[in-house]
Amino acid sequence: MSSTATFEVFRDNADEWRWRLVATNGNIIADSGEGYRSKQGVKRGIESVKRSAAGAEIQFLEGN
């Protein structure tokens, strides 16, 4: 079993590429939220998340 989370890439029922981030315990902790037309597009989406998430701030919204 891996000691880090893993990005899984797959095709959905609409034949679009998607990704999901799976924790070491097997739980899905994030997903693409949208389909990509190409494998290159889904790779760019993953790289964008990797670059952006490390420095992302936490914002609590009122009423939540």
Secondary structure, 3 states (H helix, E strand, C coil): CCCCCEEEEEECCCCCEEEEEECCCCCEEEECCCCECCHHHHHHHHHHHHHHHCCCCCCCCCCC
